[in-house]
Each structure stands twice: as structure tokens, then as C-alpha cells.
Amino acid sequence: MYKLTLELLDFQWNAAFDPQHYAERQVRCIGWTFQTVCTDGLTEMGAEGVGKTTLVQKACDVIVSSGVSVEGFYTQEVREGRRRVGFDVVTVTGQRGNLSRVREKSVASHGGREYTVGQYVVDVPSFENLALPLFRKLDSSCSSNHQVFIIDEVGKMELFSQAFIRSVRQTLDSPVFSVLGTIPLPSGKPLGFVEEIRTRTDVTVFTVSKENRDVILPEVVSALKDCLKQSAK
């Protein structure tokens, strides 16, 4: 199969997105999510704030309008006023779960292992409770090739979950599903699993920036449609 991956540079480029819009138009729901990958896959790579998530959402809208079933999740900022206080994981059908929150200085750890990325404390159980059932649903669904699974994203926070890593790897190895996912640009110490995805021979990577984010959508959609054609063979 053919996979496609987009590396986007940031995801603060916002546009109106109604998860229920997808729920109403889906013929089938197959759980898959990823930070731009088409399995054979497509992946988007980019820096934070460039518009990865919005591009994924727009690509999904085009694909769904052509009668393709879409399932999976994307990452959304959580703000209080103008201040970003964390991130949520949101499924394409509108379910929402906590991914991370800013630790307030007055709040101390209550013991046990704590996962942090910068100022954010990652809620691994919450993330797994929402994301992992999507993969299980995908595994138990009928083996139709006319479906796309979204994984937005595969980044530092999500990679604290070993179960998530295993699920993503199994999905990318599957000859059945097309995957659209997002991964971060290389920065500092490489993330082993992200590099594994980036260098797969069955993954196509698009690098998305603020300069090209408004014009790259047709290319991404075309590549994703090619994924679906290849998976149907």
C-alpha cells in the first residue's frame, strides 16, 4: 500500500471545524488517527503553530465529501482567554479527552510517575482511554479499503504511551488502511519512533510551513486519493 505523511510547522492556524459534520456524513467509521500518514501512508511534518491540524481537517472534509469514511483523532489547543493552558485529543466524531495541561506553580505532584513536556503535564491514561479504542475499532472493522484513519499527531506527548506506539506501528504495517498523520519537524534530540515513520519507504512526507499551507491542500488530497487507489488494488 501507499502511505502519506505531512510534516507541518505548527497548528495555530485555525479554521472552523465541526466534528459532528463528519459524523453525519460518514458511511462507515473506522478508527485511525495519525499525524499525517497515508498507509501506504501520508504524513505531514512541521513546526508547532504552522497549521498541521487545520490542514488535516480540510483534507478530511474533501475526502469525506467524495464518500470516503474517515475515523481517528486530532489535537486541539485549550485556551483560557489568550493563554494556552494545554491540549486535548478530539475524535472526528466529537469525543474529547485531556492530553496535557500547564502545571500551576501552586499544584504539586501527588506521587507516582509524571510525564512532562516543557511546562505541560501529560495525562497518559486520559489519552489512551480516548485514542486506543479507535485502533481497536479499526482492527475489528470490515476490511474495506475505502477508508482513511487520522493520527494527529505522533509527537513527544503521545509517545509516552507504549501502547499507542504499538498501535500506530501495527496500523502502518497493515496492507488494508490508508493513514493520514502528522509528525513534528526534527528538533534537538530525534524522536526514535518519529524517525522510524519519517524514513519508511511506504510513507510520503510533506513539509508544511506558513508559506505553503494555503496552497498545499490540493497536493495532499491528491496524494491521499492515490493512497486509497493503491490500497484498493
N, C-alpha and C positions, 0 to 999 in steps of 0.2 A: 504494500500500500504506500501511499504518498503522504508525508506529513509536512505541516507548515508551521513555522514558529516566527513570531514577531518580537523583536526587542524594542520596546518603547522607552522613551526617555523620561516620561513622568505621567502621572494620571490625574492632574488637577484640571485638565481640560474637560469641562463638564458639559453635558447636554441632557435634555430631559429624557428620562428612561423610565418606562412603566413596566415592571416585571409582569404584571397581570396581562399586559399586551401580548406577551409570549404565551402565557398560559392559555389564553383564549384561542390562539391560532395554531397551537401545536396539534399535530395529528397523533404523534407518539412522543412520549417523554423518555429519553434515555439519559441516565446520569453520566455526564462527564464534564470536567472543568479543567482548565489549564490556562497558563499564561501565554499565550499564543502558540498553539501547536496543532498541526493537522496530521493525523495518523493514517497512513503515512502522514506526517504532520506539518503543521504550520505554526511558527512561533514568532511572537513579537518581542523585541528587545528594546529597552530604552530606559532613560533616567527617570527618576521619580518626578511626577508633575507634568510629563510631556503629553499625556493623553492616551495611554495604553488602554485603559479600561473603556473609555468612550469609544475608541476605535473598534474594540471588540464588540461592544454593544451595537454599534452601527452595522458592522459586518453581519452580526446575528440577525438584525432586523431585515437586511436584504435577503439572507439565506432563508429565513422563515417565510418571507413573502413568496418565495418560489416553491413552498410546500415541503421544505426540509424540516425535520424535527430537531429541536435544539434543547439540550439539557446542560447542567453544570452550574458554576458559580463565578462570581466576580468579586473584587474587593472594592469597598467604598469607604471614603473618609467619613469620620464622625467629627462634627464641629460643634462647639458651643460659642455662638456668636462668630467672631472671626478667628477663633483659636481652634486649631486642630487638636483633638484630645484622644484620637485613636482611629482604629479601623474596624469595620465589620465585614463579614463574609455574607453575601446575599446570593441566593439561588435565583435562577432565571424565572422561577415561579413565585418569587417574593418572600421566601423564608429568610430570616435574618439571624445571625449569630455573632457574638463578640469574638473578634480576633485579637485585639490588643487595646490597651488604654494607657494613657500617661499616668505614671505613678505620682501621686501628690506627695509633696515633701512630708506631710503630716501622717501619711499612711505607711506603716512599716510592714515588712514581710511577716507572715504568720507561720513561718517554718515550712519545711518541705522544699523541693527543688523549684526554683523560679527561673523562667526563661525571659530574657530581656533583649531588646534590640534598641540601642540608644536609650531614649527616655521612656520607651514603651515596654510594658509588661505584657507578654504574650499569654493568652488564655488557651493553651493547647487542648484541654478537654472540650471546651466550647467549640473550637474549630473542628475537631474531629467529630463531634456529635452531629455537626451540620454537613461537613464535606464527605466523610467516609460513606454514609448511606447512599450518596449519589453514585459512587463507584460500584457499590453492591447492586444497586438498581440496574446499573449498566450491564453488569455481569449476568444478571438474571433475565434481562430483556431478550426479546427475539433477536436473532442475528441479522437484522436488516441493515443494509449499508447506507440507507438514505437518512442518515442522522449525524449530528455533529455534537461533540462534547466540549464544553468550555472549561478551561482551567486558568483562572486569573486570580492569583498568579502562583508561580513557583518561585518563592523568594525566601529570604532569611527567616521570616516569622513562620511560614508554613513548614519549612524544613526542620523545625524542632520535632515534628511528628514523623516517626519512622514508619508508621502505618500509612501515612499519606505518601511518602516516598515510594513504598512498595506498590501502592495502588496506582500511582502515576506511571511507574515503570511497566506494570502489567498492562495498563491501558495502551501505552505507546507500543508495546510489543504485540498487541492484538492486531490481526490482519483485517478486522471487521470494521472498526470505528474510525471516523475522521475526527481529529482533535484540533481545536484552536486554543492556543495558550499564550501566556506572556511570561517572560523571564527578565530579570534585571540586567543592565549592562555590566560588564566586568568592572569591578572597582575594589581596590585593595586585595585582600586575600580571596582567591577564587572560591566559589561555592562548588564543591565537587559534583553534586547532582545536577546543578545548573549547567556546568561544563559538559557533563555527560549528555544532556539533552541537546545542547548547542552543537555538539560535534557528531551527532547521529547522522548517518548517511541518508536516513529516510525522513529527516526533518529539514524543512526550508525555513531560513531565518530572515526576517525583515527587521531592519533597524529603523525605528521611528523617532523623529525629532520634532520640535516645534515648527521647524521649517517645512517639513514634508507631511505633517499629519493631516493636513486638509486635502492633500492630493493623492495620498497613497491608498485610500479606501478601495477604489476600483481594482487596483493590483492585488490587494489582499483578498477581495471577494473572488476574483478570477482564479487565484491560486487555490482557494478553498473549494471552489466548484471543481477544479481539476482533481483535488483530493477525493471528492465524492465520486467522480467518474472512475478514478483508478480503483477505489475500494469496491466499486460495483462489478469490476471485471472478474 
